[in-house]
Amino acid sequence: MFLQQLINGLAQGSLFALIAISFSLVWGLLRMVNFAMGEVYMLGAYAGWLVVMYATPNLGVALVAGFVIGWIVGWFIEKVAFKAMRGVPHIASLVCTIGFSFFLKELASALFRAETKSMPSYYSDTAFTFAEANISYLQIIMVVIAVVMMVLLQILFYRTKIGLAVRAVALDYRTASLMGMKVDRVTSLAFSLSGALAGFVGVLAATYYNAVNASMGFVAGLKGFTAAVFGGITSIPGAILGGYLLGAIENLSVKYMSSGYRDLVSYFILITFLLFRPNGILGKKAKL
Amino acid sequence: MALLDVKDLVVHYGKINALKGVSLHLDKGDFVTLIGANGAGKTSLLGALSGLVQATSGTVTFKGGDLLNEAPEAYVKGGIAHVPEGRKIFGELSVEENLYAGAYIIKDKAQVKSLLERNYQLFPRLAERRKQEGGTLSGGEQQMLAIARGLMSDPEILYLDEPSLGIAPLLVDKIFEFIMQINAMGKTILLVEQNANLALQVAQYGYVLETGKITHEGNCARLREDDAIRCAYLGVNGNGN
């Protein structure tokens, strides 16, 4: 039972970790939180659902659709909530992303109606049983996809020229512009990428929970944000660690407490860390 | 033809008139300095000459092309590198990554490599610390890194904004030796300095900026003898020897 919950936690932690990375990408560049991230994830989930219901049952195509929709929505949010609001106090952008969060949620319930759509199962068979714990193919696939995504991001940021530009712009955009880096383009690219990641995870989550609905983004966004704060929003490794730890803690809390306490545990972590250690476990000193 | 020709440049910050019609020019290979007190508009001028600051009016001609109010990348691509005041090293990037960032506009990888090697030869200290985070270097080393990073775009003109600021006196001499060496390599230099004494010794031609206007210009040797300048900037009494 302990092992089973840990495995479930690992799979769910992969989802949290990827959303957390989305948050930390935006934070790194703009010192800002995109509170509509959960809704981008929700729209990605719908995109994936539409693909498997009406186009092709291929889950890979669904994931790509989630990625693309997330990219487009992320790009749009950046243009409206950040680029158009440059030079005004940060709080305006923040409130604007909250506005986006409500807008996108209402848009989705208008388009798809309020009821939960069921997403077909994929790879839900048990791959193997170990000490009475069942591990499904999907769980293994989720962890592998998450790890591959993280490695790809690591390569993108640390081995490519555009990655160097993203890091330089995040550290000091004025000086980066003196090197000929196109600050607006780099920012837009990283923002879109964070949206794409959220949309992609949305499809993964829809498959894991077999469900898609307009309000699924709210809790996912909060959990992803919690994971990022927990591990350290200033660093991608921190966001990953936070995601997996949160997944493990949540699922173990189900074992040792009632399952009703699951979200309570997460928000307790969020509030505690925001109050006492806003830099998270791995985060460097917050530079605001 | 002048390499960089600036005429009647006016810059406003809101209602503040930071530059009130500044003209200057640089020829190829020149070592020119711009001196002036804090708040005279030196940094605004460099900003307007590298696309960081929008000018209200005037002309900026570089190699015959108009660059006024272009984006910063147009200046770097044209061949101007701006080493900003306070060094502005990317603290969490390694020394080498800082240098690669400086070469961002250069597409040819072989050229980037050879620029990197040339900089490591010029600044062996940086070669020793290539893997270290930029923020962990001493002030003097950071200044060397900032200059090297500027050279990574293989510029024709290098602007240096207050390279002596906040650096141990012993290292200041060292840095200025490097700057002279870079000028000897054929790079045109525009040095902005508060330390007028030093600047007028190393440069050939000087401009004096006072509250947004050029009040004096001339060969540095002559400026050093000018009573008004000696009095205001070199800390010597006008009648003294």
Interface residues (C-beta under 8 A of the other chain):
Chain A: K161 L164 A165 R167 A168 L171 D172 R174 T175 A176 S177 L178 M179 G180 M181 K182
Chain B: S50 G51 L52 A71 P72 E73 V76 K77 A81 H82 P84 K88 F90 G91 E92 L93 E97 Y100 A101 G102 Y104 I105 R149 S153
